């Protein structure tokens, strides 16, 4: 839902009308909710990564490519002792991500 779609939306600058007021993503039993920051308040994440664990190497590669498009890569997607695919990057919006296809552990 954008700010302009909200019932009884208060007056806002035109550039804010299409900003996201409410977004909801359901991931299994978890819910991630988000909204755009008000003008002048947005700052890129600096101290924490969002970790996205996926079910396959192919899915890790696909998501990595999408997030890297227009972003910057800190750790290129690769195999590690704990994952068959692992990467760290900042997307074009400034959000820090880890993409992980975990290696089965004994």
Legacy VTK file of the C-alpha trace (Angstrom):
# vtk DataFile Version 3.0
C-alpha trace
ASCII
DATASET POLYDATA
POINTS 106 float
0.000 0.000 0.000
1.339 3.421 -0.928
0.731 6.570 1.088
-1.745 7.790 -1.538
-3.762 4.543 -1.212
-4.266 4.908 2.528
-7.781 5.815 3.712
-7.943 9.357 5.071
-4.378 9.975 3.924
-3.096 13.305 5.243
-1.758 15.932 2.880
1.742 14.985 1.775
4.310 16.164 -0.726
3.645 14.744 -4.215
6.978 12.869 -4.193
5.786 10.885 -1.130
2.457 9.764 -2.673
3.914 6.615 -4.272
6.203 5.724 -1.370
5.405 2.467 0.427
3.324 2.921 3.572
2.842 -0.780 4.303
4.462 -3.893 2.835
4.098 -7.390 4.252
6.137 -10.454 3.277
5.290 -13.845 4.724
8.245 -16.222 4.791
7.139 -19.577 6.172
6.054 -18.853 9.740
7.686 -15.419 9.764
6.333 -12.034 8.749
8.561 -9.178 7.596
6.869 -5.774 7.494
8.384 -2.635 6.009
7.701 0.896 4.841
9.625 3.683 3.152
11.253 6.229 5.430
9.809 9.718 5.502
11.636 12.284 3.343
14.867 13.380 4.963
15.016 10.397 7.361
16.405 7.626 5.132
19.950 6.470 5.798
21.427 3.259 4.373
22.010 0.405 6.807
25.497 0.515 8.219
25.865 -2.011 11.010
23.741 -5.073 10.266
23.091 -7.477 7.412
19.813 -9.117 6.489
20.623 -12.808 6.054
18.629 -14.668 3.429
18.953 -18.472 3.622
17.802 -20.245 0.469
17.136 -23.854 -0.558
19.535 -24.256 -3.500
22.699 -22.965 -5.136
20.637 -21.861 -8.137
18.334 -19.766 -5.930
21.350 -18.223 -4.173
22.901 -17.313 -7.545
19.609 -15.821 -8.818
19.035 -13.683 -5.718
22.685 -12.624 -5.564
22.540 -11.406 -9.181
19.336 -9.441 -8.546
20.661 -7.784 -5.377
24.079 -7.043 -6.921
22.496 -5.267 -9.916
23.215 -1.602 -9.184
24.704 -2.444 -5.784
28.183 -3.182 -4.474
29.638 -6.579 -3.610
31.696 -7.085 -0.457
32.079 -10.880 -0.798
31.386 -12.385 -4.224
29.206 -15.485 -4.215
31.357 -18.490 -3.406
31.649 -21.782 -1.553
32.725 -21.687 2.106
33.142 -24.216 4.909
29.581 -23.458 6.093
27.785 -22.862 2.786
27.764 -24.148 -0.761
26.953 -20.543 -1.749
27.626 -17.426 0.329
27.812 -13.726 -0.525
27.746 -10.329 1.189
26.631 -7.207 -0.642
24.853 -3.865 -0.455
21.894 -3.478 -2.824
21.143 -0.345 -4.845
18.985 0.964 -1.979
21.798 0.689 0.575
20.550 -2.461 2.337
23.222 -4.948 3.432
22.552 -8.609 2.570
24.062 -12.025 3.167
22.835 -14.712 0.763
23.411 -18.237 2.077
22.740 -21.768 0.890
23.871 -23.579 4.000
26.029 -26.662 3.789
24.571 -29.648 5.683
26.482 -29.952 8.946
27.222 -33.294 10.669
LINES 1 107
106 0 1 2 3 4 5 6 7 8 9 10 11 12 13 14 15 16 17 18 19 20 21 22 23 24 25 26 27 28 29 30 31 32 33 34 35 36 37 38 39 40 41 42 43 44 45 46 47 48 49 50 51 52 53 54 55 56 57 58 59 60 61 62 63 64 65 66 67 68 69 70 71 72 73 74 75 76 77 78 79 80 81 82 83 84 85 86 87 88 89 90 91 92 93 94 95 96 97 98 99 100 101 102 103 104 105
